[in-house]
Amino acid sequence: MLVDPIALRTPSVHPILTVLATVMGKGRERRRIKQGIYEMVHFSMDIDLWGSNNFEQSRPEIPGVESEYGVCDSPEQFEELLGPLIQKDPRYFVVSLTHIIKKYEPAEGGWRWRKWGPYIGKGNPQEEYLYDEKGFEGGVWVYHIYELKPREFIEEKGVGLMGPKVTTLKEYMAALKAQNTGGVKDAVVVCVVCGTPQSCEDLIAAGAGKDFDEVEPSWGFSCIGRFLGSGPYRKGCKKKNPAQIGCDWTLGGLFRIHTLEVIGPDGKHHSRFEPATPEVAQAHFKGKEERLASLRKLVEELNAPVKPKGRANEDKEDKR
Ligand SMILES: [Zn+2]
């Protein structure tokens, strides 16, 4: 489905892209056409999204879509031809469309057909360069489909745009068991916002409760960062806890975003964090002892009653 990413809500600050956009854009600016579809004035939406190239998420394979990038005649045409296929896919996508305006094309060394993927429009390209084509007066549009991870498109207020998956308690438990981490206390879920893997053992070490029974209601529901004063998730933000573990998200808040609902024995839907993949869970389990020790140390520091005098200024800065 098509979603609006967080990153595009702010102007691009990337120096090279800013120059490129000024040159290519001819005074135009990035524009949201509709949810998940943006007109860009350069070809590198991945840099706007992630601050760098992201090969993996720039190459999604979508059933029925020949290529994740290509050329068409207009945004409307793109939407008509590929929109339904993208919407049908349960993953999350954003589309970049860049207008190549024929009248701005230079006589030499301008835009040419090759390397931009398949042409899905109605025209009949005959030349190598757009400049030399007859017709195509409206120019062409280069499209590129990018895949987003859930935490990359949650709006700042935390309003999610996606519908959750629904599973049974039995299936949920089976997914946790398949992680093979040695027991329910070591089963691993992943925070829907910050992506931090976490087990009940972690929550106990983070001070969320003294034993399994106490932390179990929080686990898979509130991120570990909530117990460590981590603050809200923001890419690259400075968090209150120096280790930057987790975020303050809880599924019980006013804004309901979650990717998974588990049908409980009561027949009701309960929102939960998703189980980690077995690979992630096992890697997490392997680093357990070391992590628990550092969590306990962090909690001790956070709970230390009085800090040495000399650090007063530092603390003030931290609170901003
Ligand atoms: Zn989190």
Boltz pocket constraint, residues with backbone or C-beta under 6 A from the ligand:
constraints:
  - pocket:
      binder: B
      contacts: [[A, 191], [A, 192], [A, 193], [A, 194], [A, 195], [A, 196], [A, 223], [A, 224], [A, 225], [A, 233], [A, 246], [A, 247], [A, 248], [A, 249]]
      max_distance: 6.0
